[in-house]
């Protein structure tokens, strides 16, 4: 197993002694007619198809294990996109700080299941977020809209 050019993970199997593998083939006997039986693989061009299947079977457990691993690179890219400084319509928009109390309280308020059903208005959030003034809440919601974390419900003043 190796990483080719830092882009593709390659799994290969190399063998020098193919006679340790067995397969069904035509077996020539010294006396009597030839029969089909399980016999060691010959090191010839005619055995390549069978050898390919055998060696692919050796690689299958590695491939199954690798396919079960989670890839977090897309999540890391999305987190980087949301947390760093962003420019929207010629103005700089501060990234989201997941550890700041204000941002954290707003995220928890937006995770309420009723927001997912019909959306929520700024007036619905104000009682839950006592530390926010109406102006500050509008700015925070605009920032989340700019980053694509929330979106506007069409034809209403609600967001979701």
Secondary structure, 3 states (H helix, E strand, C coil): CEEECCCEEECCCCCCCHHHCEEEEEECCCCCCCEEEEEECCCCHHHHHHHHHHHHHHHHHHHHHHHHCCCCHHHHHHHHHHHCCEEECCEEECCCCCCCHHHHHHHHHHCCHHHHHHCECHHHHHCCCCCCCHHHHHHHHHHHHHHCCCCECCCCCCEC
